Amino acid sequence: MSACGGPKIKSELRVFESADELATDLAEYISQLSENSVKERGCFTIALSGGSLISLMGKLCEAPYDKTVDWTKWFVFWADERAVAKNHIDSNHKLTKDLFLSKVPILNSHVFSINDNVTVEEAAAEYEFAIRQLVKIRTVGVSESNDCPKFDLILLGMGPDGHVASLFPHHPALELKEEWVTYITDSPKPPPERITFTLPVINSASNVAMVAVGEEKAMAVHLAAAGAGENFDASSLPARMVQPTDGKLVWFLDSTAASVLDVSNGGSG
Ligand SMILES: O=C(O)[C@H](O)[C@@H](O)[C@H](O)[C@H](O)COP(=O)(O)O
């Protein structure tokens, strides 16, 4: 692995020769954050996205993590979900259940999936309400700088267009300041209807990990992680708008996704 940081404060870039090496480090990173949160707060709140990220988390289900992680203290959320039935092939819940949740002893009552039986508008409102209840009792922490939930870790994939969660380039959802969870009906990546965390929630997390593998992500990684010109329109690249206020951002990249980066400019921030 080579490590370097971009110009942003509190961000780190981790570049790996292969997706397999990335997956090994990602499992260790998540397990360490889980251990720290359980020690400090008695629980670990983690929000997941869809895509290749979930299979890259696979090593967490293997030794030693299957035994060493305190799974009963995990509370699982989704940073975004597609508006399809929970058993549909496109469902992020199904993906996570098949590849992860079915393999580790996380309590069912600690898994906060998004309602697939109502409209996206209702599902987003319901999800935000559920998170508000958990913030009130401090199962989910609260940001010191605003009243946003402070997840211990939000894991995000990134599309070649720089979208994260279901926040797409130039979409009005990028501008939302008050909402914690919103919905869209015009996703350029199918399916069109989705529910997503907003940027204020993502940027209030204690830790955000952005995970990207593959050459098709290289240009977006370069622009989002390493910097772009001053006149760069941030809304054209949502990944660049991921800048935790008080938390730490770590990029996990394979060498192809990092191929356009100039790592010589790096250094942990
Ligand atoms: O549900 C989704 O579509 C996502 O949460 C989305 O933001 C995903 O993480 C990226 O598109 C990266 O996906 P890949 O890693 O599969 O390219």
The ligand as an ORCA input file, in Angstrom:
! r2SCAN-3c Opt
* xyz 0 1
  O     -26.844      1.961     -4.636
  C     -26.010      2.515     -5.314
  O     -26.098      2.568     -6.553
  C     -24.877      3.125     -4.634
  O     -24.874      3.238     -3.301
  C     -23.860      3.869     -5.404
  O     -23.513      5.115     -4.847
  C     -22.640      2.987     -5.551
  O     -21.961      2.860     -4.325
  C     -21.730      3.552     -6.625
  O     -22.446      3.606     -7.817
  C     -20.496      2.701     -6.829
  O     -20.875      1.437     -7.273
  P     -19.761      0.434     -7.820
  O     -18.741      0.307     -6.740
  O     -20.488     -0.860     -8.070
  O     -19.212      1.052     -9.059
*
